[in-house]
Amino acid sequence: MPRQRRENLPTLKQLELLVALEKADGISSAGRALGMTASATSHALRALESNLGVQLIDRNAPGVELTFAGRQVLPHARDVFSALNLVQSAARSGAKLETGILRLGSFGLTASLKLLPPILDTFRRRYPGIEVQFIERTDLEIEQALLDRKIEIGIVTLPNDKFDTQILATDELVAVLPAAHDLAAHETVTLRDLGRYPFILTYAGSGGLVTRTFAKAGLQPKVTHELQQLTSIFEFVARGQGVSLVASLAAPSKYEGIVFRRLRPAVTRRIGLACLNDTRLSPAAAALWKQIQQKQLKQAKLQRR
């Protein structure tokens, strides 16, 4: 197969325009954000489509909508700029990691408030010049952000064969009950017990596990509320609106009007760090990845003693 001629390869400006188009409300506005005139923007887009041999924008759609081919190309366009950032970051920081950007994502209260703060405290002490950029989304949205290269490292539930991973913690589901509820008198409760009452389903990090757990047991909870925020769930339960299930790491030690009870049998989940390829991380992301690996190795040695 003949080698593709260099003049037919996309230029960086063309790829930058493609990335900008994803969030723009028009082709001209995407170019304007990059300092391009309307004419230059139109020419760059046509040239990119001509070089690639596919149409990237659906001209018949309102606003800006990428075609299937456009959506397939977009993550790879981002990879180009990620690679350039790696070059720049490596050149600037060298072995000392004096500058750089760490792009992270996590889901829910467990990861954001219980797991990440001590990890990032250690990281910032070691690398004060690294800028940490952080987003909080649902578990599935964090996975998509990793696939779309919007973040380098994310906290996800395990197992997950889409990514390179390493475990951070293990916790279990606990029942959330009004303090005066009949079930509150028991030390443990079953899924069948909970299924008899109005159920408040969480869409936080453990939401998928809760749904799968009921399905695996052949039970259908009486879902009356579907809430994103754990504090909202606790308030609704405290007011006697229903019962719920949340991850134990996300449960506060005390919350007025509610109690937490373990499930019988226990249902556990594992939480871990994930990345697309742990051999192709930026220097900053690689430093965090190595920090967690070293901590896990140290804990494993202590457990074997």
N, C-alpha and C positions, 0 to 999 in steps of 0.2 A: 504494500500500500504506500503511495507516495506521501512524503512528509508534508503536513499542512504548511503553506507559505506563511512567513511571519506577518506579512501585511494583512492576512485574513484573520489573525488572532484579535480577540476583543481588546480594546485599550482599557486602561484603568479608569479613565473618565467615563467610558461607556458602562463599565461594570458599576461604578459609583452611582451613575444615573439609575441603573436597574434597582439597586438597593434602596435609593431614595424614593423610587416610584411606589414601593410597597405601602408607605404611610402617607403619600401625597394625595391631595384631592383633585389633582390634574397633572397632565404631563408637563405643562409650562411651569407650574408651581414647583414641581420636583427639580426642574432645571434651574429655576430661579434660586432655589435654596443652595445650589452649587455654584452660583455666580454665572450661569449660562443664559444667553439670550434665548428667546423662543425659537428662533431659526436654528441656532446651534443645538438646542435640545432635540428638536425634531430630526435634524440631520444625524445626531449621535445615535438616537434610537433606531432610525432606519438602517444606519450602518451596522449597528450591533445585530439587528435581526437578519440583515443580509449576510453578515459574516457567519452567523450561527445556522442560517438556513431555516429558521423557524420564526413564527410570530410570537412575540412575548407579551403583548398587550391586546386585550379584546377591545377593539375600537367601537364595537356596538354596545358595550356595557356603559351604564351611567358611571361617571367618575372614572377611577382607575382600577381596572381589574386585570390581574395577571392571567394569562392562559395557563393551561396545564403545563406546557413546556416552560413557561416563565417561572412557575412555582417550583419546577424541578431544578432549574438553573440557579435560582436565587440563593439557596444554601451554599452552593459552590462559589458564587460570587462573594458571599461573606467570608468564605474560607480564604480567598485571595487576600482580603484585607486583614484577616486574622494572621495570615502568614507574614504580611508586611509588618504588622504590629510586633510579631515575634522577633523579626529581624531588628526592628528599632529598639524593642525592649532589651534584647540581648546585648545590643551594642551599647546602650546607655547604662545598663545596670551591671553588666559583667557578672562576676562571681558574687559581688556584695549585695545584689538586688537593691540598689539604691533608689530606683524608680520603677514604675510599672503599674499595671492595672490588674486587679483580681475581680473577675465577674462571677458572682455566686447567686444561687437561688435556693429557696427552701419552701417547705409547706408547713402551714399551721403553727400552733403554739409550741408544740414539742420541739421542733427543730429551731425555730426562731428565738425562743426564749430559754430553752433548757439546754440544748446541745451546742449551738453555735457561739454564744457569747464567750465561754471559756476558751474555745478553740481560737476565736479571732483575737481575744486578749493576748494570748501567747504569740500569735502571728504578728500582731502590730508591735509588740515589744521587740521582736526579732527584726522586723522589716518596717520601720516607721515611715519610710518613703513610699511604700506601696499604697496606692489608692484602692480601696475596697468598694466595689459597686454591688449592691445587693437588691434582689427582688424577692417578694413573697407571693406565691401563687398556690393553686391547688396542685396535688401530686401529679396529675396528668398534664397540667400546664407547665410544670417544671420539666417533665420529660420532653415535651415539645420544644421548650426553650433550649434544651440541650441539643436536640436534633437539628434545630434551626440555627445553632451556633450563636445564640443570643447570650448565653452564659457558658462558662467553661466547666464549672463544677456545680452540681446540684445535690440536694439531699432528697432521697427517694426511699420508698419502701422496697424491701428485698424479699425474694430474689427478683432480679431484673436482668434478663439476658441481652438487652439492647445496648448495655453499657459496660465499661470496666468499672468495677465497684469495690468498695471495702466497707466493712461493717462499722457502725458507730455505736449502736446501742440496741438493746432488746427490751421491749416492754409488753404489757398485756392490756386487753380490754377490761374496763371496769364498768359496772352498772352505776348510773346516776339516778338517785331516788329522792323524792321529797322526804324530809326528815320524819314526817309523821306517817309515811306510807307503810302498809302492811308488811311489805318485803324488807323494810329497813330493820326489822327485828331479827333478821337472819344474817349470819356471817357471810354466806355466799348465796348466789341466786343462779338460776338456770335461764337459758334462752326461752324456754317454754314459759317460765314464770313471767318474763318480761313481755312475751307475746300476748298476754292477757290484757294488757293496759295500753292506752294511747301512747304512741312512740314518737319521740322527737329525733329525727335522723340528722346527723351532722354531715355537712359537706366539707368539713375540714380534712386534715390529712388522713384520719382513720375512717373516713366515710365509706370508701370502697371496701375496706376490710369488714366493716359492720354488715354491709349488704351481702358480701360473699359468705360471711359466717352464718347468717340466717338461712341463706339459700342452701348451703352445704348441709344444714341440719333439717332441711325440708320444711322450714317454717316461714311464714309471711308475717312480719310485724304490722301492727295497725298504725301506719305512719299518718300522723295528723299535722306534723310540722316538719319542714325541711329548712334548716338554718345553717348559715355559714360560720357565724361567730360563736365560739365556745361560751363566752360570757352571756350571750343571748340564750343559749341552751340552758345554762345553769339558772338563769332567771326564770325561764318558763317552767323548769322542773320545780324550782323553789315555790312557785305559785300554784303547784299542783296540776299543771297542764299536761303532764305526761312523764314518762321515764325515758332514759336514753342510755347509750353506750359510748364511751370515749376511751382514748388511750390513757393509761395510767400516768405516763410522763407529762401529759397535758393537764392532769387533774391537780388543782391546788391542794395544799395540805388541809385547808379548811375553807368552807364557803357557807355562809349563813343560810339555813333553810334546806340544805341538801346533805345527803350522805353518799359515800362511794362504797360499793360492795363488789368483791371479786366474783368472777364467773365460775361456774362449776359445770363442766370441766373448763380449765383455763384456755384462753385463746391468746396466743402471743403473736407479736410482729417484730420484724427486724428492720432497723433503719440504717441507711448507709450513705456514703458519698458516691457519686456517680460522675463519670465523664465519658466522652466518646472514645478517647484513646489516651491512656495514661502515659504513652511514650511521646505524645505530640502536644503536651500542655505548654503554655507560656511559662517563662521562668517563675512568675509569681504563683501561678496555679500549681506548678510542679513542686514549689516549696511547700505549699499547704498540703498537697497530697503526701509528700514525704514526711511532713510533720505528723500527720495522722498515722501513717504506717509505722513510724518509730514509736509512737505512743502505744499502738496496739501490740507491737512486739514486746515492749517493756511490760505491759500488763500481762501478756501471755507468760513471760518468764516468771513474773511474781506468782502467778497462779500455779505454776509447776513446782514451786518450792515447797 
